[in-house]
């Protein structure tokens, strides 16, 4: 009788170990060269929640200069402007983006507000809170933007409601 079991068992064990290692190497080889999934597209959506509002004010001596709403919504004036407590606010936006997205805000050119019978005032867009550029830390980030209203003389800017539009651009990096 020939003693094959030891040889067969030893051969089979070596063969399986060799085959098992080959299979592992094959799978590792395949996994390391597999095509990567494309990254999720970065999508930024901006919604306006509140308009920039300078509230009510009047001229102390008939000559004005500026009314300022800072990025935190605090209002101040320079020159002979007297502020009246009323509904003033910084512009408020909801920025929806993936956490970790770098966003830069570009302020547009100065805007012209018209009102009264023939009045025109210039609006200079201010800084944002958080300051640009910023990194989205959650899916929704609240951003406020202030501005400076350049007020002329009483004759240039008669009493009335002034309105206009300005543009800001939210760029994802």
C-alpha positions in Angstrom: 0.0 0.0 0.0 1.3 3.4 -0.9 1.2 6.1 1.8 -0.5 9.0 -0.1 -2.5 10.6 2.7 0.5 12.4 4.2 1.8 13.6 0.9 -1.7 14.5 -0.3 -2.6 16.3 2.9 0.7 18.2 3.0 0.5 19.0 -0.7 -3.2 20.0 -0.4 -2.4 22.2 2.7 0.5 23.9 0.8 -1.7 24.2 -2.2 -4.6 25.8 -0.3 -2.2 28.2 1.6 -0.7 29.1 -1.7 -4.0 29.4 -3.4 -5.5 31.4 -0.4 -2.6 33.9 -0.5 -3.0 34.2 -4.2 -6.6 35.0 -3.8 -5.9 37.6 -1.1 -3.3 39.2 -3.3 -5.6 39.2 -6.2 -8.4 40.9 -4.3 -5.9 43.5 -2.8 -4.6 44.1 -6.2 -8.1 44.6 -7.6 -9.2 46.9 -4.7 -6.1 49.1 -5.0 -6.7 49.8 -8.6 -10.5 50.1 -8.7 -11.9 53.4 -10.0 -12.7 55.9 -7.2 -16.3 57.1 -6.8 -16.6 60.7 -8.0 -16.9 63.3 -5.2 -20.3 64.6 -4.3 -21.0 67.8 -6.3 -20.6 70.9 -4.2 -23.9 72.7 -4.3 -24.4 76.0 -2.6 -27.9 77.5 -2.2 -28.5 81.0 -0.9 -31.9 82.2 0.3 -32.7 85.8 1.4 -34.4 85.8 4.8 -34.4 89.6 5.5 -33.6 92.7 3.6 -31.1 95.4 4.5 -33.1 98.2 6.1 -31.7 101.5 7.4 -34.8 102.4 9.3 -36.1 106.0 9.8 -33.9 109.0 10.2 -33.9 112.7 9.5 -31.5 115.6 9.0 -30.4 117.6 12.0 -29.3 120.7 10.1 -30.4 119.8 6.6 -27.0 118.3 5.7 -26.4 114.5 6.0 -23.5 112.2 5.5 -24.0 108.5 6.3 -26.2 105.9 8.0 -24.4 102.6 8.7 -25.7 99.1 9.4 -22.7 97.0 10.4 -22.4 93.2 9.7 -23.9 92.5 13.2 -27.0 94.7 12.6 -25.8 97.7 14.7 -26.9 101.0 13.3 -24.9 104.3 13.5 -24.7 107.6 11.7 -22.2 110.3 10.9 -22.7 114.0 10.3 -26.0 115.6 11.1 -28.2 112.5 10.7 -30.5 111.8 13.7 -31.6 108.2 13.9 -35.2 107.3 14.9 -35.7 104.0 16.6 -37.4 101.9 14.0 -37.1 98.6 12.1 -33.5 98.6 10.9 -31.6 95.4 10.1 -28.7 93.9 8.3 -29.5 91.7 5.3 -29.9 88.1 6.4 -29.2 85.0 4.2 -29.3 81.3 4.7 -26.4 79.6 3.0 -26.9 75.8 2.4 -23.7 73.9 1.6 -21.9 70.8 2.6 -19.9 71.2 5.9 -16.3 72.1 5.0 -17.2 74.1 1.9 -15.1 77.2 1.5 -17.3 80.2 0.5 -16.3 83.6 -0.6 -18.7 86.6 -0.8 -18.1 89.2 -3.5 -19.9 92.4 -3.0 -21.3 94.0 -6.2 -20.9 97.6 -7.2 -22.6 100.4 -5.2 -26.4 100.5 -5.6 -28.5 103.6 -6.2 -31.7 103.8 -4.0 -34.4 106.0 -5.4 -37.4 107.5 -3.5 -39.2 110.7 -2.5 -40.1 112.8 -5.5 -36.6 112.9 -7.1 -34.2 111.6 -4.4 -31.3 109.3 -5.0 -28.9 107.8 -2.4 -25.9 105.6 -2.9 -25.6 102.3 -1.0 -22.2 100.8 -0.4 -22.4 97.1 0.5 -20.5 96.3 3.8 -18.9 93.3 5.3 -20.4 90.0 6.2 -20.7 88.0 9.4 -19.1 85.5 9.2 -16.4 87.4 7.4 -15.6 86.3 3.9 -14.1 83.8 3.1 -15.7 81.4 5.6 -16.0 77.6 5.9 -19.5 76.2 6.2 -19.6 74.3 9.5 -23.1 72.9 9.1 -25.5 72.3 6.3 -27.1 75.8 7.0 -25.0 78.8 7.8 -26.6 82.2 8.6 -24.9 85.2 7.0 -25.6 88.8 7.6 -24.4 91.7 5.4 -24.4 95.4 6.3 -24.0 98.5 4.3 -23.4 102.3 4.3 -26.0 104.7 3.0 -24.5 108.0 1.6 -27.1 110.7 2.4 -26.9 114.0 0.6 -28.5 117.3 1.4 -32.2 117.8 2.2 -32.7 119.1 -1.3 -31.0 116.0 -2.9 -32.8 113.6 -0.7 -36.3 114.8 0.2 -38.3 112.8 2.8 -39.8 109.5 1.6 -39.2 105.8 1.3 -36.2 104.8 -0.7 -35.6 101.4 -2.2 -33.3 99.6 -4.7 -31.5 96.4 -5.1 -27.9 95.3 -4.7 -26.0 92.2 -5.7 -23.7 89.9 -3.8 -22.2 86.7 -5.1 -21.5 83.6 -3.0 -18.7 81.6 -4.6 -17.8 78.1 -3.4 -14.1 77.2 -3.7 
